[in-house]
Amino acid sequence: MMTDTDILDKIEASLDTMRPYLKDDGGNIEIVDITDEGVLRLRLLGSCSSCPQSFMTMKAGIETAVKQAVPEIKSVIAVNLSIQ
């Protein structure tokens, strides 16, 4: 069984594959927490927090990458986006 540290490491590795694209646009992303139900809560930083494409970035990019790398994660949400 994977430990919480193993899961966080796999999530960070997955996010690291997306970070160069976010940073190119003046943004970044950080983990807020993981719920007992397997919901990963993230915070978009910099220009990503107000970008009109943030919802698509979350669903089509970040959520897909994280769920493929870490099957324990059931969904991914950004705590600072008004639309999920």
TIZA-310004 format. One record per residue: chain; x, y, z of N, C-alpha, C in turn. Coordinates in Angstrom, 1 decimal. Each point is the difference from the previous one (the first is absolute). Layout:
N
+---+--------+--------+--------+--------+--------+--------+--------+--------+--------+
: c :   n_xx :   n_yy :   n_zz :  ca_xx :  ca_yy :  ca_zz :   c_xx :   c_yy :   c_zz :
+---+--------+--------+--------+--------+--------+--------+--------+--------+--------+
: A :      X :      Y :      Z :      X :      Y :      Z :      X :      Y :      Z :
...
+---+--------+--------+--------+--------+--------+--------+--------+--------+--------+
END
This chain:
84
+---+--------+--------+--------+--------+--------+--------+--------+--------+--------+
: c :   n_xx :   n_yy :   n_zz :  ca_xx :  ca_yy :  ca_zz :   c_xx :   c_yy :   c_zz :
+---+--------+--------+--------+--------+--------+--------+--------+--------+--------+
: A :    0.8 :   -1.2 :    0.0 :   -0.8 :    1.2 :    0.0 :    0.9 :    1.3 :    0.0 :
: A :   -0.5 :    0.9 :   -0.8 :    0.8 :    1.3 :    0.0 :   -0.2 :    0.8 :    1.2 :
: A :    1.0 :    0.7 :    0.4 :   -0.1 :    0.9 :    1.2 :   -0.4 :    1.4 :   -0.6 :
: A :   -0.4 :    0.8 :    0.9 :   -0.4 :    1.4 :   -0.4 :    1.2 :    0.7 :   -0.6 :
: A :    1.2 :   -0.3 :    0.5 :    1.2 :    0.6 :   -0.6 :    0.2 :   -0.4 :   -1.4 :
: A :   -0.2 :   -1.3 :   -0.3 :    0.1 :   -0.6 :   -1.3 :   -1.0 :    0.7 :   -1.0 :
: A :   -1.2 :    0.1 :    0.5 :   -1.0 :    0.6 :   -0.9 :    0.3 :    1.5 :   -0.3 :
: A :    0.4 :    0.7 :    1.1 :    0.4 :    1.4 :   -0.3 :    1.2 :    0.1 :   -0.9 :
: A :    1.0 :   -0.9 :    0.1 :    1.1 :    0.0 :   -0.9 :   -0.4 :   -0.2 :   -1.4 :
: A :   -0.9 :   -1.0 :   -0.2 :   -0.5 :   -0.2 :   -1.4 :   -0.8 :    1.1 :   -0.6 :
: A :   -0.8 :    0.7 :    0.9 :   -0.8 :    1.1 :   -0.4 :    1.0 :    1.2 :   -0.4 :
: A :    1.0 :    0.2 :    0.8 :    1.0 :    1.1 :   -0.3 :    0.7 :   -0.3 :   -1.3 :
: A :    0.4 :   -1.3 :   -0.2 :    0.6 :   -0.3 :   -1.3 :   -0.9 :    0.2 :   -1.2 :
: A :   -1.3 :   -0.3 :    0.2 :   -0.9 :    0.2 :   -1.1 :   -0.2 :    1.5 :   -0.2 :
: A :   -0.1 :    0.8 :    1.0 :   -0.1 :    1.5 :   -0.1 :    1.2 :    0.6 :   -0.6 :
: A :    1.2 :   -0.6 :    0.3 :    1.2 :    0.5 :   -0.6 :    0.0 :   -0.1 :   -1.5 :
: A :   -0.7 :   -0.9 :   -0.6 :   -0.1 :   -0.2 :   -1.4 :   -0.8 :    1.2 :   -0.6 :
: A :   -0.9 :    0.6 :    0.8 :   -0.8 :    1.1 :   -0.5 :    0.6 :    1.4 :    0.3 :
: A :    0.8 :    0.0 :    1.1 :    0.5 :    1.3 :    0.4 :    0.7 :    0.8 :   -1.0 :
: A :    0.9 :   -0.5 :   -0.9 :    0.6 :    0.8 :   -1.0 :   -1.0 :    0.8 :   -0.8 :
: A :   -1.1 :   -0.6 :   -0.4 :   -1.0 :    0.7 :   -0.8 :   -0.7 :    1.1 :    0.8 :
: A :   -0.2 :   -0.3 :    1.3 :   -0.7 :    1.0 :    0.8 :    1.0 :    1.2 :    0.3 :
: A :    1.3 :   -0.3 :    0.2 :    1.0 :    1.0 :    0.3 :    0.2 :    0.9 :   -1.3 :
: A :   -0.1 :   -0.7 :   -1.1 :    0.2 :    0.8 :   -1.3 :   -1.1 :    1.1 :   -0.1 :
: A :   -1.1 :   -0.2 :    0.6 :   -1.1 :    1.0 :    0.0 :   -0.1 :    0.8 :    1.3 :
: A :    1.1 :   -0.1 :    0.8 :    0.0 :    0.8 :    1.2 :   -0.7 :   -0.6 :    1.2 :
: A :   -0.3 :   -1.3 :    0.0 :   -0.7 :   -0.6 :    1.1 :    0.7 :   -1.2 :    0.6 :
: A :   -0.7 :   -0.6 :    0.9 :    0.5 :   -1.2 :    0.6 :   -1.2 :   -0.7 :    0.7 :
: A :    0.3 :   -1.1 :    0.7 :   -1.1 :   -0.7 :    0.7 :    0.6 :   -0.6 :    1.3 :
: A :   -0.8 :   -0.1 :    1.0 :    0.4 :   -0.6 :    1.3 :   -1.1 :   -0.9 :    0.6 :
: A :    0.4 :   -1.0 :    0.7 :   -0.9 :   -0.9 :    0.6 :   -0.5 :    0.7 :    1.3 :
: A :   -1.3 :    0.0 :    0.2 :   -0.6 :    0.4 :    1.2 :   -0.2 :   -1.1 :    1.0 :
: A :   -0.7 :   -1.1 :   -0.5 :   -0.2 :   -1.2 :    0.8 :   -0.7 :   -1.1 :   -0.9 :
: A :   -0.1 :   -1.1 :    0.7 :   -0.7 :   -1.1 :   -0.7 :   -1.1 :   -0.5 :    1.1 :
: A :   -1.2 :   -0.1 :   -0.5 :   -1.1 :   -0.4 :    0.9 :    0.0 :   -1.5 :    0.2 :
: A :   -0.7 :   -0.5 :    1.0 :   -0.1 :   -1.4 :    0.2 :   -0.7 :   -0.7 :   -1.1 :
: A :   -0.8 :    0.7 :   -0.8 :   -0.7 :   -0.5 :   -1.2 :    0.8 :    0.0 :   -1.2 :
: A :    1.3 :    0.4 :    0.0 :    0.9 :    0.0 :   -1.1 :   -0.1 :    1.2 :   -0.9 :
: A :   -0.5 :    1.1 :    0.6 :    0.0 :    1.3 :   -0.8 :    1.2 :    0.8 :    0.3 :
: A :    0.8 :    0.2 :   -1.1 :    1.2 :    0.9 :    0.1 :   -0.4 :    1.4 :   -0.1 :
: A :    0.3 :    0.8 :    1.0 :   -0.3 :    1.5 :   -0.1 :    1.3 :    0.7 :   -0.3 :
: A :   -0.1 :    0.8 :   -1.0 :    1.2 :    0.7 :   -0.5 :   -0.3 :    1.5 :    0.0 :
: A :    1.1 :    0.8 :    0.0 :   -0.2 :    1.5 :   -0.1 :    0.8 :    0.4 :   -1.2 :
: A :   -0.6 :    0.7 :   -0.9 :    0.7 :    0.6 :   -1.2 :    0.6 :    1.3 :    0.5 :
: A :    1.2 :    0.2 :   -0.4 :    0.8 :    1.2 :    0.4 :    0.3 :    0.9 :   -1.2 :
: A :    0.3 :    1.2 :    0.3 :    0.4 :    1.0 :   -1.0 :   -1.1 :    0.2 :   -1.0 :
: A :    0.4 :    0.1 :   -1.3 :   -1.0 :    0.4 :   -1.0 :   -1.0 :   -1.2 :   -0.2 :
: A :    0.3 :   -1.2 :    0.4 :   -0.9 :   -1.1 :   -0.2 :   -1.2 :    0.2 :    0.9 :
: A :    0.1 :    0.7 :    1.1 :   -1.2 :    0.1 :    0.9 :   -1.1 :    0.9 :   -0.6 :
: A :    0.3 :    0.8 :   -1.0 :   -1.0 :    0.8 :   -0.7 :   -0.1 :   -0.2 :   -1.5 :
: A :    0.6 :   -1.0 :   -0.5 :    0.0 :   -0.3 :   -1.4 :   -1.4 :   -0.6 :   -0.4 :
: A :   -0.5 :    0.5 :   -1.1 :   -1.3 :   -0.5 :   -0.5 :    0.1 :   -1.5 :   -0.4 :
: A :    1.2 :   -0.5 :   -0.3 :    0.2 :   -1.4 :   -0.4 :    0.3 :   -0.9 :    1.2 :
: A :    0.0 :    0.5 :    1.2 :    0.4 :   -0.8 :    1.2 :   -0.9 :   -1.2 :    0.2 :
: A :   -1.3 :    0.1 :   -0.3 :   -0.9 :   -1.2 :    0.2 :    0.4 :   -1.1 :   -1.0 :
: A :    0.3 :    0.3 :   -1.2 :    0.4 :   -1.0 :   -1.0 :    1.4 :   -0.5 :    0.4 :
: A :    0.9 :    0.8 :    0.4 :    1.3 :   -0.4 :    0.5 :   -0.2 :   -1.1 :    1.1 :
: A :   -0.9 :    0.3 :    0.9 :   -0.2 :   -0.9 :    1.2 :   -0.6 :   -1.3 :   -0.5 :
: A :   -1.0 :    0.0 :   -0.8 :   -0.7 :   -1.2 :   -0.4 :    0.7 :   -0.8 :   -1.1 :
: A :    0.5 :    0.7 :   -1.0 :    0.5 :   -0.8 :   -1.1 :    1.5 :   -0.3 :    0.2 :
: A :    0.7 :    0.8 :    0.8 :    1.4 :   -0.2 :    0.2 :    0.4 :   -0.5 :    1.3 :
: A :   -0.2 :    0.7 :    1.0 :    0.5 :   -0.3 :    1.3 :   -0.8 :   -1.2 :    0.6 :
: A :   -1.3 :    0.0 :    0.0 :   -0.8 :   -1.1 :    0.5 :    0.3 :   -1.3 :   -0.7 :
: A :    0.1 :    0.0 :   -1.3 :    0.3 :   -1.2 :   -0.8 :    1.3 :   -0.5 :    0.4 :
: A :    1.1 :    0.8 :    0.0 :    1.3 :   -0.4 :    0.3 :    0.1 :   -0.6 :    1.4 :
: A :   -0.6 :    0.6 :    1.0 :    0.0 :   -0.5 :    1.4 :   -0.7 :   -1.3 :    0.1 :
: A :   -1.2 :   -0.1 :   -0.5 :   -0.8 :   -1.2 :    0.1 :    0.7 :   -1.2 :   -0.7 :
: A :    0.7 :    0.2 :   -1.1 :    0.7 :   -1.0 :   -0.6 :    1.2 :   -0.5 :    0.8 :
: A :    0.7 :    1.0 :    0.6 :    1.2 :   -0.4 :    0.8 :   -0.4 :   -0.5 :    1.4 :
: A :   -1.1 :    0.4 :    0.5 :   -0.4 :   -0.3 :    1.4 :   -1.5 :   -0.4 :    0.0 :
: A :   -0.2 :   -1.3 :   -0.2 :   -1.4 :   -0.5 :   -0.1 :   -0.8 :    0.2 :    1.3 :
: A :    0.7 :    0.2 :    1.1 :   -0.7 :    0.3 :    1.3 :   -0.8 :    1.3 :    0.0 :
: A :    0.4 :    0.9 :   -0.9 :   -0.6 :    1.3 :   -0.1 :   -1.3 :   -0.1 :   -0.9 :
: A :   -1.1 :    0.3 :    0.5 :   -1.3 :   -0.1 :   -0.7 :   -0.4 :    1.2 :   -0.8 :
: A :    0.4 :    1.2 :    0.6 :   -0.3 :    1.3 :   -0.7 :    1.0 :    1.0 :    0.4 :
: A :    0.1 :    1.1 :   -0.8 :    1.0 :    1.1 :    0.3 :   -0.8 :    1.3 :   -0.1 :
: A :    0.1 :    0.8 :    1.0 :   -0.7 :    1.3 :    0.0 :    1.0 :    1.1 :    0.4 :
: A :   -0.2 :    1.2 :   -0.6 :    0.8 :    1.1 :    0.4 :   -0.9 :    0.8 :    1.0 :
: A :    0.6 :    0.3 :    1.2 :   -0.7 :    0.7 :    1.0 :   -0.3 :    1.4 :   -0.3 :
: A :    0.8 :    0.6 :   -0.9 :   -0.2 :    1.4 :   -0.3 :   -0.6 :    0.2 :   -1.4 :
: A :   -0.7 :   -0.9 :   -0.6 :   -0.8 :    0.2 :   -1.2 :   -1.4 :    0.0 :    0.4 :
: A :   -0.8 :    0.9 :   -0.6 :   -1.4 :    0.1 :    0.3 :   -0.8 :   -1.1 :   -0.7 :
: A :    0.5 :   -0.6 :   -1.1 :   -0.7 :   -1.0 :   -0.7 :    0.8 :   -1.3 :    0.0 :
: A :   -0.6 :   -1.1 :    0.4 :    0.8 :   -1.2 :    0.1 :   -0.4 :   -0.9 :   -1.1 :
+---+--------+--------+--------+--------+--------+--------+--------+--------+--------+
END
